């Protein structure tokens, strides 16, 4: 009996306005074009369920073989956004899949693995999408993998990304050339992201704080290094300064200002008593 999880795929980072029918048609077309040897009539995608709040979907296909083939489309672009294609968490391999999930489709994977050639790109303008950033990066060579980190709730870019080149020899040249480059009103910070890079001198980033930002400790450490805060000694204080929390229009609206202040107090109270 075929386990359902073997026929399902997780698809993340889907565009906000995409419907179930559009996503099904997109993957049906892609699968049928690649797997022209399929003799079955009808479409490979049997059903689509979209979670709009978190911008992901689950696809159910006819067979585990077609689901395995679908893994080849990790990084395929739909409406300017690179889709993340993964196995569901309850996936259990049957041991019978013999299709190569890394077919040469010239698609840049969104799964950037940890390696000495993994690159961190910070300081990206939030209005740049995957294609915009990849256009900058591919000046130095073809990409093996690329991931623009987005907010899981809003889908808005967090301003940083990771990548790896097909040719590892271009890594240092790309970092040296791109680091400090002006893009819009931002300055790029580009460096190797591997664990053997030079560590910041201020020690590890607090795990709880990293969890609040929905990022790993290693990513938080990199961001701290980029901001320059990790290299400076931190003087202990009971005062916390929040930057860019409000603007002039907010100050003029007493109701909105009150709501924001209450939200800030609530979030800060999770870490201790507020005077």
ZADO-1210 file (C-alpha; in nm, 4 decimals, padded with zeros to 6 digits):
<atoms>
<atom x="00.0000" y="00.0000" z="00.0000" code="UNK" pos="1"/>
<atom x="00.1420" y="00.3396" z="-00.1048" code="UNK" pos="2"/>
<atom x="00.1964" y="00.5739" z="00.1890" code="UNK" pos="3"/>
<atom x="00.0330" y="00.9105" z="00.1197" code="UNK" pos="4"/>
<atom x="00.3348" y="01.1100" z="00.2386" code="UNK" pos="5"/>
<atom x="00.5405" y="00.9550" z="-00.0436" code="UNK" pos="6"/>
<atom x="00.3083" y="01.1212" z="-00.2973" code="UNK" pos="7"/>
<atom x="00.3022" y="01.4648" z="-00.1336" code="UNK" pos="8"/>
<atom x="00.5270" y="01.7704" z="-00.1685" code="UNK" pos="9"/>
<atom x="00.5628" y="02.0852" z="00.0377" code="UNK" pos="10"/>
<atom x="00.5896" y="02.4028" z="-00.1725" code="UNK" pos="11"/>
<atom x="00.6940" y="02.7202" z="00.0098" code="UNK" pos="12"/>
<atom x="00.7271" y="03.0884" z="-00.0826" code="UNK" pos="13"/>
<atom x="00.4275" y="03.0853" z="-00.3154" code="UNK" pos="14"/>
<atom x="00.3105" y="03.4254" z="-00.4470" code="UNK" pos="15"/>
<atom x="00.0246" y="03.5742" z="-00.2448" code="UNK" pos="16"/>
<atom x="-00.2341" y="03.5781" z="-00.5240" code="UNK" pos="17"/>
<atom x="-00.1696" y="03.2251" z="-00.6540" code="UNK" pos="18"/>
<atom x="-00.4760" y="03.0001" z="-00.6552" code="UNK" pos="19"/>
<atom x="-00.4889" y="02.6213" z="-00.6125" code="UNK" pos="20"/>
<atom x="-00.5797" y="02.5780" z="-00.9811" code="UNK" pos="21"/>
<atom x="-00.2909" y="02.7990" z="-01.0966" code="UNK" pos="22"/>
<atom x="-00.0376" y="02.6145" z="-00.8817" code="UNK" pos="23"/>
<atom x="-00.1671" y="02.2770" z="-01.0009" code="UNK" pos="24"/>
<atom x="-00.1483" y="02.3862" z="-01.3651" code="UNK" pos="25"/>
<atom x="00.2032" y="02.5229" z="-01.3152" code="UNK" pos="26"/>
<atom x="00.3363" y="02.1936" z="-01.1735" code="UNK" pos="27"/>
<atom x="00.1378" y="01.9785" z="-01.4158" code="UNK" pos="28"/>
<atom x="00.2946" y="02.1608" z="-01.7088" code="UNK" pos="29"/>
<atom x="00.6442" y="02.1401" z="-01.5614" code="UNK" pos="30"/>
<atom x="00.6171" y="01.7689" z="-01.4757" code="UNK" pos="31"/>
<atom x="00.4688" y="01.6680" z="-01.8109" code="UNK" pos="32"/>
<atom x="00.7334" y="01.8636" z="-02.0030" code="UNK" pos="33"/>
<atom x="01.0175" y="01.6949" z="-01.8143" code="UNK" pos="34"/>
<atom x="00.8707" y="01.3456" z="-01.7854" code="UNK" pos="35"/>
<atom x="00.7549" y="01.2975" z="-02.1423" code="UNK" pos="36"/>
<atom x="00.7774" y="00.9196" z="-02.1014" code="UNK" pos="37"/>
<atom x="00.4709" y="00.9148" z="-01.8725" code="UNK" pos="38"/>
<atom x="00.2045" y="00.6955" z="-02.0341" code="UNK" pos="39"/>
<atom x="-00.0749" y="00.7679" z="-01.7875" code="UNK" pos="40"/>
<atom x="-00.3550" y="00.9930" z="-01.9021" code="UNK" pos="41"/>
<atom x="-00.4494" y="01.2993" z="-01.6995" code="UNK" pos="42"/>
<atom x="-00.2471" y="01.5309" z="-01.4792" code="UNK" pos="43"/>
<atom x="00.0182" y="01.4319" z="-01.2225" code="UNK" pos="44"/>
<atom x="-00.1118" y="01.6754" z="-00.9553" code="UNK" pos="45"/>
<atom x="-00.4216" y="01.5344" z="-00.7899" code="UNK" pos="46"/>
<atom x="-00.4877" y="01.8046" z="-00.5290" code="UNK" pos="47"/>
<atom x="-00.3489" y="02.1315" z="-00.3914" code="UNK" pos="48"/>
<atom x="-00.3991" y="02.2797" z="-00.0445" code="UNK" pos="49"/>
<atom x="-00.2728" y="02.6340" z="00.0183" code="UNK" pos="50"/>
<atom x="-00.2016" y="02.7987" z="00.3536" code="UNK" pos="51"/>
<atom x="-00.2228" y="03.1659" z="00.2573" code="UNK" pos="52"/>
<atom x="-00.1222" y="03.2991" z="00.5975" code="UNK" pos="53"/>
<atom x="00.2191" y="03.1315" z="00.5746" code="UNK" pos="54"/>
<atom x="00.2490" y="03.1234" z="00.1935" code="UNK" pos="55"/>
<atom x="00.2962" y="02.7494" z="00.1458" code="UNK" pos="56"/>
<atom x="00.1042" y="02.4629" z="-00.0121" code="UNK" pos="57"/>
<atom x="00.0919" y="02.0856" z="-00.0209" code="UNK" pos="58"/>
<atom x="00.0650" y="01.9035" z="-00.3521" code="UNK" pos="59"/>
<atom x="-00.0553" y="01.5458" z="-00.3803" code="UNK" pos="60"/>
<atom x="00.0579" y="01.3594" z="-00.6897" code="UNK" pos="61"/>
<atom x="-00.0450" y="01.0333" z="-00.8557" code="UNK" pos="62"/>
<atom x="00.2683" y="00.8425" z="-00.7604" code="UNK" pos="63"/>
<atom x="00.5783" y="00.8565" z="-00.5440" code="UNK" pos="64"/>
<atom x="00.7894" y="00.8591" z="-00.8628" code="UNK" pos="65"/>
<atom x="00.6253" y="01.1807" z="-00.9788" code="UNK" pos="66"/>
<atom x="00.6699" y="01.3298" z="-00.6313" code="UNK" pos="67"/>
<atom x="01.0409" y="01.2441" z="-00.6485" code="UNK" pos="68"/>
<atom x="01.0594" y="01.4058" z="-00.9919" code="UNK" pos="69"/>
<atom x="00.8843" y="01.7116" z="-00.8483" code="UNK" pos="70"/>
<atom x="01.1758" y="01.7591" z="-00.6078" code="UNK" pos="71"/>
<atom x="01.3798" y="01.8625" z="-00.9132" code="UNK" pos="72"/>
<atom x="01.1807" y="02.1854" z="-00.9297" code="UNK" pos="73"/>
<atom x="01.3144" y="02.3291" z="-00.6043" code="UNK" pos="74"/>
<atom x="01.3971" y="02.6914" z="-00.6905" code="UNK" pos="75"/>
<atom x="01.1709" y="02.7156" z="-00.9957" code="UNK" pos="76"/>
<atom x="01.0314" y="03.0678" z="-01.0354" code="UNK" pos="77"/>
<atom x="00.6614" y="03.1500" z="-01.0266" code="UNK" pos="78"/>
<atom x="00.5598" y="03.5176" z="-01.0660" code="UNK" pos="79"/>
<atom x="00.9105" y="03.6325" z="-00.9727" code="UNK" pos="80"/>
<atom x="00.9410" y="03.4177" z="-00.6577" code="UNK" pos="81"/>
<atom x="01.1608" y="03.1110" z="-00.6214" code="UNK" pos="82"/>
<atom x="00.9522" y="02.8210" z="-00.4907" code="UNK" pos="83"/>
<atom x="01.0888" y="02.5946" z="-00.2171" code="UNK" pos="84"/>
<atom x="01.0041" y="02.2318" z="-00.2878" code="UNK" pos="85"/>
<atom x="01.0571" y="01.9851" z="-00.0021" code="UNK" pos="86"/>
<atom x="00.9302" y="01.6525" z="00.1267" code="UNK" pos="87"/>
<atom x="00.6613" y="01.6795" z="00.3973" code="UNK" pos="88"/>
<atom x="00.7767" y="01.6257" z="00.7553" code="UNK" pos="89"/>
<atom x="00.5996" y="01.2897" z="00.7762" code="UNK" pos="90"/>
<atom x="00.7758" y="01.1607" z="00.4637" code="UNK" pos="91"/>
<atom x="00.9213" y="00.8127" z="00.4944" code="UNK" pos="92"/>
<atom x="01.1245" y="00.6865" z="00.1945" code="UNK" pos="93"/>
<atom x="01.0103" y="00.3566" z="00.0496" code="UNK" pos="94"/>
<atom x="01.3527" y="00.2691" z="-00.0867" code="UNK" pos="95"/>
<atom x="01.2049" y="00.2169" z="-00.4319" code="UNK" pos="96"/>
<atom x="01.2459" y="00.5663" z="-00.5812" code="UNK" pos="97"/>
<atom x="01.5048" y="00.5402" z="-00.8555" code="UNK" pos="98"/>
<atom x="01.4504" y="00.8743" z="-01.0268" code="UNK" pos="99"/>
<atom x="01.7277" y="01.1316" z="-00.9936" code="UNK" pos="100"/>
<atom x="01.5883" y="01.4325" z="-00.8001" code="UNK" pos="101"/>
<atom x="01.8726" y="01.6524" z="-00.9316" code="UNK" pos="102"/>
<atom x="01.7989" y="01.6499" z="-01.3041" code="UNK" pos="103"/>
<atom x="01.9863" y="01.9098" z="-01.5060" code="UNK" pos="104"/>
<atom x="01.6982" y="02.1571" z="-01.5425" code="UNK" pos="105"/>
<atom x="01.9120" y="02.4711" z="-01.4934" code="UNK" pos="106"/>
<atom x="01.7074" y="02.5547" z="-01.1832" code="UNK" pos="107"/>
<atom x="01.8879" y="02.7116" z="-00.8877" code="UNK" pos="108"/>
<atom x="01.8012" y="02.5225" z="-00.5694" code="UNK" pos="109"/>
<atom x="01.6694" y="02.7154" z="-00.2670" code="UNK" pos="110"/>
<atom x="01.8416" y="02.4707" z="-00.0313" code="UNK" pos="111"/>
<atom x="02.1796" y="02.6298" z="00.0479" code="UNK" pos="112"/>
<atom x="02.3683" y="02.3689" z="00.2459" code="UNK" pos="113"/>
<atom x="02.6411" y="02.4441" z="00.4990" code="UNK" pos="114"/>
<atom x="02.9770" y="02.4325" z="00.3239" code="UNK" pos="115"/>
<atom x="03.3000" y="02.6375" z="00.3085" code="UNK" pos="116"/>
<atom x="03.1611" y="02.8030" z="-00.0053" code="UNK" pos="117"/>
<atom x="02.8298" y="02.9218" z="00.1387" code="UNK" pos="118"/>
<atom x="02.8019" y="03.3017" z="00.1034" code="UNK" pos="119"/>
<atom x="02.6064" y="03.5474" z="00.3180" code="UNK" pos="120"/>
<atom x="02.4626" y="03.8564" z="00.1415" code="UNK" pos="121"/>
<atom x="02.3352" y="04.1278" z="00.3769" code="UNK" pos="122"/>
<atom x="02.2061" y="04.4820" z="00.3326" code="UNK" pos="123"/>
<atom x="01.9673" y="04.3969" z="00.0499" code="UNK" pos="124"/>
<atom x="01.6846" y="04.6452" z="-00.0209" code="UNK" pos="125"/>
<atom x="01.3570" y="04.4788" z="00.0815" code="UNK" pos="126"/>
<atom x="01.1963" y="04.5503" z="-00.2556" code="UNK" pos="127"/>
<atom x="01.4377" y="04.3233" z="-00.4439" code="UNK" pos="128"/>
<atom x="01.3005" y="03.9791" z="-00.5331" code="UNK" pos="129"/>
<atom x="01.4882" y="03.6553" z="-00.6020" code="UNK" pos="130"/>
<atom x="01.5466" y="03.7308" z="-00.9708" code="UNK" pos="131"/>
<atom x="01.6834" y="04.0785" z="-00.8912" code="UNK" pos="132"/>
<atom x="01.9388" y="03.9464" z="-00.6426" code="UNK" pos="133"/>
<atom x="02.0362" y="03.6496" z="-00.8603" code="UNK" pos="134"/>
<atom x="02.1000" y="03.8867" z="-01.1503" code="UNK" pos="135"/>
<atom x="02.3608" y="04.0635" z="-00.9369" code="UNK" pos="136"/>
<atom x="02.5201" y="03.7406" z="-00.8144" code="UNK" pos="137"/>
<atom x="02.5384" y="03.5640" z="-01.1515" code="UNK" pos="138"/>
<atom x="02.7753" y="03.8335" z="-01.2779" code="UNK" pos="139"/>
<atom x="03.0473" y="03.6152" z="-01.1269" code="UNK" pos="140"/>
<atom x="02.9207" y="03.2734" z="-01.2338" code="UNK" pos="141"/>
<atom x="02.6335" y="03.0271" z="-01.2277" code="UNK" pos="142"/>
<atom x="02.4635" y="02.9653" z="-00.8951" code="UNK" pos="143"/>
<atom x="02.4298" y="02.6207" z="-00.7425" code="UNK" pos="144"/>
<atom x="02.1822" y="02.7359" z="-00.4770" code="UNK" pos="145"/>
<atom x="02.0264" y="03.0586" z="-00.3532" code="UNK" pos="146"/>
<atom x="01.7842" y="03.1540" z="-00.0764" code="UNK" pos="147"/>
<atom x="01.6425" y="03.5016" z="-00.0162" code="UNK" pos="148"/>
<atom x="01.5212" y="03.4969" z="00.3455" code="UNK" pos="149"/>
<atom x="01.1640" y="03.6261" z="00.3821" code="UNK" pos="150"/>
<atom x="00.9369" y="03.6923" z="00.6780" code="UNK" pos="151"/>
<atom x="00.7216" y="03.3812" z="00.7252" code="UNK" pos="152"/>
<atom x="00.4132" y="03.5902" z="00.8035" code="UNK" pos="153"/>
<atom x="00.4309" y="03.8743" z="00.5504" code="UNK" pos="154"/>
<atom x="00.6511" y="03.7268" z="00.2781" code="UNK" pos="155"/>
<atom x="00.8593" y="04.0472" z="00.2768" code="UNK" pos="156"/>
<atom x="01.2347" y="04.0108" z="00.2315" code="UNK" pos="157"/>
<atom x="01.4360" y="04.0379" z="00.5549" code="UNK" pos="158"/>
<atom x="01.7205" y="04.1994" z="00.3625" code="UNK" pos="159"/>
<atom x="01.9639" y="03.9109" z="00.3550" code="UNK" pos="160"/>
<atom x="02.0250" y="03.5950" z="00.1541" code="UNK" pos="161"/>
<atom x="02.2575" y="03.2966" z="00.1151" code="UNK" pos="162"/>
<atom x="02.4042" y="03.1421" z="-00.1975" code="UNK" pos="163"/>
<atom x="02.6662" y="02.9039" z="-00.3325" code="UNK" pos="164"/>
<atom x="02.8260" y="02.9039" z="-00.6773" code="UNK" pos="165"/>
<atom x="02.8618" y="02.6012" z="-00.9030" code="UNK" pos="166"/>
<atom x="03.2300" y="02.6866" z="-00.9356" code="UNK" pos="167"/>
<atom x="03.3684" y="02.7236" z="-00.5815" code="UNK" pos="168"/>
<atom x="03.6743" y="02.9056" z="-00.7158" code="UNK" pos="169"/>
<atom x="03.4700" y="03.2223" z="-00.7780" code="UNK" pos="170"/>
<atom x="03.3585" y="03.2486" z="-00.4134" code="UNK" pos="171"/>
<atom x="03.6302" y="03.4819" z="-00.2880" code="UNK" pos="172"/>
<atom x="03.6234" y="03.6992" z="-00.5991" code="UNK" pos="173"/>
<atom x="03.2460" y="03.7430" z="-00.5706" code="UNK" pos="174"/>
<atom x="03.2690" y="03.8300" z="-00.1993" code="UNK" pos="175"/>
<atom x="03.5487" y="04.0831" z="-00.2558" code="UNK" pos="176"/>
<atom x="03.3737" y="04.2466" z="-00.5513" code="UNK" pos="177"/>
<atom x="03.0227" y="04.2626" z="-00.4041" code="UNK" pos="178"/>
<atom x="03.1100" y="04.3568" z="-00.0469" code="UNK" pos="179"/>
<atom x="03.0528" y="04.7303" z="-00.0041" code="UNK" pos="180"/>
<atom x="02.8586" y="04.7669" z="-00.3297" code="UNK" pos="181"/>
<atom x="02.5777" y="05.0246" z="-00.3269" code="UNK" pos="182"/>
<atom x="02.2343" y="04.8922" z="-00.4234" code="UNK" pos="183"/>
<atom x="01.9688" y="05.1605" z="-00.4021" code="UNK" pos="184"/>
<atom x="02.0150" y="05.3279" z="-00.0641" code="UNK" pos="185"/>
<atom x="02.1806" y="05.0201" z="00.0882" code="UNK" pos="186"/>
<atom x="02.5388" y="04.8962" z="00.1136" code="UNK" pos="187"/>
<atom x="02.5890" y="04.5224" z="00.0600" code="UNK" pos="188"/>
<atom x="02.7796" y="04.3109" z="00.3097" code="UNK" pos="189"/>
<atom x="02.8992" y="03.9926" z="00.1391" code="UNK" pos="190"/>
<atom x="03.1174" y="03.7292" z="00.3031" code="UNK" pos="191"/>
<atom x="03.1620" y="03.3566" z="00.3499" code="UNK" pos="192"/>
<atom x="02.9040" y="03.2133" z="00.5881" code="UNK" pos="193"/>
<atom x="03.0923" y="02.8988" z="00.6859" code="UNK" pos="194"/>
<atom x="03.1745" y="02.8208" z="01.0469" code="UNK" pos="195"/>
<atom x="03.5487" y="02.8518" z="00.9855" code="UNK" pos="196"/>
<atom x="03.5158" y="03.2223" z="00.9047" code="UNK" pos="197"/>
<atom x="03.6505" y="03.4728" z="01.1540" code="UNK" pos="198"/>
<atom x="03.4239" y="03.4828" z="01.4574" code="UNK" pos="199"/>
<atom x="03.3017" y="03.8056" z="01.6194" code="UNK" pos="200"/>
<atom x="03.4855" y="03.8855" z="01.9407" code="UNK" pos="201"/>
<atom x="03.1828" y="03.9444" z="02.1619" code="UNK" pos="202"/>
<atom x="03.0895" y="03.5802" z="02.2133" code="UNK" pos="203"/>
<atom x="02.7790" y="03.3856" z="02.1146" code="UNK" pos="204"/>
<atom x="02.4422" y="03.5399" z="02.0371" code="UNK" pos="205"/>
<atom x="02.1678" y="03.4724" z="02.2926" code="UNK" pos="206"/>
<atom x="01.9640" y="03.1690" z="02.1764" code="UNK" pos="207"/>
<atom x="01.6323" y="03.3076" z="02.3066" code="UNK" pos="208"/>
<atom x="01.6846" y="03.6368" z="02.1233" code="UNK" pos="209"/>
<atom x="01.7638" y="03.4520" z="01.8011" code="UNK" pos="210"/>
<atom x="01.4471" y="03.2454" z="01.8406" code="UNK" pos="211"/>
<atom x="01.2390" y="03.5630" z="01.8754" code="UNK" pos="212"/>
<atom x="01.3730" y="03.6803" z="01.5389" code="UNK" pos="213"/>
<atom x="01.2933" y="03.3405" z="01.3837" code="UNK" pos="214"/>
<atom x="01.6540" y="03.2782" z="01.2821" code="UNK" pos="215"/>
<atom x="01.9350" y="03.0447" z="01.3768" code="UNK" pos="216"/>
<atom x="02.2102" y="03.1533" z="01.6137" code="UNK" pos="217"/>
<atom x="02.4647" y="03.1426" z="01.3295" code="UNK" pos="218"/>
<atom x="02.2541" y="03.3820" z="01.1200" code="UNK" pos="219"/>
<atom x="02.1985" y="03.6122" z="01.4162" code="UNK" pos="220"/>
<atom x="02.5745" y="03.6124" z="01.4794" code="UNK" pos="221"/>
<atom x="02.6389" y="03.7143" z="01.1200" code="UNK" pos="222"/>
<atom x="02.3868" y="03.9973" z="01.1407" code="UNK" pos="223"/>
<atom x="02.5439" y="04.1189" z="01.4626" code="UNK" pos="224"/>
<atom x="02.8828" y="04.1187" z="01.2952" code="UNK" pos="225"/>
<atom x="02.7432" y="04.3103" z="00.9981" code="UNK" pos="226"/>
<atom x="02.5947" y="04.5749" z="01.2258" code="UNK" pos="227"/>
<atom x="02.9290" y="04.6119" z="01.3996" code="UNK" pos="228"/>
<atom x="02.7801" y="04.5489" z="01.7415" code="UNK" pos="229"/>
<atom x="02.9573" y="04.2202" z="01.8000" code="UNK" pos="230"/>
<atom x="03.3037" y="04.3777" z="01.7960" code="UNK" pos="231"/>
<atom x="03.2219" y="04.6496" z="02.0496" code="UNK" pos="232"/>
<atom x="03.2124" y="04.5876" z="02.4263" code="UNK" pos="233"/>
<atom x="02.8567" y="04.6163" z="02.5549" code="UNK" pos="234"/>
<atom x="02.8050" y="04.8152" z="02.8740" code="UNK" pos="235"/>
<atom x="02.5344" y="04.6702" z="03.0944" code="UNK" pos="236"/>
<atom x="02.2308" y="04.8922" z="03.1388" code="UNK" pos="237"/>
<atom x="01.8675" y="04.8787" z="03.2495" code="UNK" pos="238"/>
<atom x="01.7689" y="05.0980" z="02.9560" code="UNK" pos="239"/>
<atom x="01.6736" y="04.9496" z="02.6190" code="UNK" pos="240"/>
<atom x="01.6638" y="05.1788" z="02.3144" code="UNK" pos="241"/>
<atom x="01.4348" y="05.0776" z="02.0262" code="UNK" pos="242"/>
<atom x="01.5125" y="05.2372" z="01.6909" code="UNK" pos="243"/>
<atom x="01.2681" y="05.2867" z="01.4015" code="UNK" pos="244"/>
<atom x="00.9731" y="05.1861" z="01.6201" code="UNK" pos="245"/>
<atom x="00.7564" y="05.4889" z="01.5384" code="UNK" pos="246"/>
<atom x="00.7476" y="05.7825" z="01.2956" code="UNK" pos="247"/>
<atom x="00.6105" y="06.1375" z="01.2984" code="UNK" pos="248"/>
<atom x="00.2650" y="06.0392" z="01.1739" code="UNK" pos="249"/>
<atom x="00.2355" y="05.7832" z="01.4554" code="UNK" pos="250"/>
<atom x="00.3174" y="06.0448" z="01.7195" code="UNK" pos="251"/>
<atom x="00.0368" y="06.2649" z="01.5875" code="UNK" pos="252"/>
<atom x="-00.2153" y="05.9818" z="01.6168" code="UNK" pos="253"/>
<atom x="-00.2650" y="05.9324" z="01.9902" code="UNK" pos="254"/>
<atom x="-00.4725" y="05.6149" z="01.9500" code="UNK" pos="255"/>
<atom x="-00.2182" y="05.4463" z="01.7242" code="UNK" pos="256"/>
<atom x="00.0691" y="05.5595" z="01.9476" code="UNK" pos="257"/>
<atom x="-00.1029" y="05.4146" z="02.2551" code="UNK" pos="258"/>
<atom x="-00.1534" y="05.0783" z="02.0809" code="UNK" pos="259"/>
<atom x="00.2101" y="05.0620" z="01.9741" code="UNK" pos="260"/>
<atom x="00.3355" y="05.1459" z="02.3226" code="UNK" pos="261"/>
<atom x="00.1130" y="04.8772" z="02.4731" code="UNK" pos="262"/>
<atom x="00.2469" y="04.6221" z="02.2213" code="UNK" pos="263"/>
<atom x="00.6054" y="04.7150" z="02.3058" code="UNK" pos="264"/>
<atom x="00.5396" y="04.6863" z="02.6789" code="UNK" pos="265"/>
<atom x="00.3762" y="04.3473" z="02.6297" code="UNK" pos="266"/>
<atom x="00.6644" y="04.2058" z="02.4256" code="UNK" pos="267"/>
<atom x="00.9310" y="04.3463" z="02.6601" code="UNK" pos="268"/>
<atom x="00.7497" y="04.2126" z="02.9676" code="UNK" pos="269"/>
<atom x="00.8176" y="03.8599" z="02.8430" code="UNK" pos="270"/>
<atom x="01.1834" y="03.9138" z="02.9374" code="UNK" pos="271"/>
<atom x="01.1420" y="04.0846" z="03.2725" code="UNK" pos="272"/>
<atom x="00.9620" y="04.3408" z="03.4842" code="UNK" pos="273"/>
<atom x="00.9304" y="04.6870" z="03.3278" code="UNK" pos="274"/>
<atom x="00.9681" y="04.9925" z="03.5531" code="UNK" pos="275"/>
</atoms>
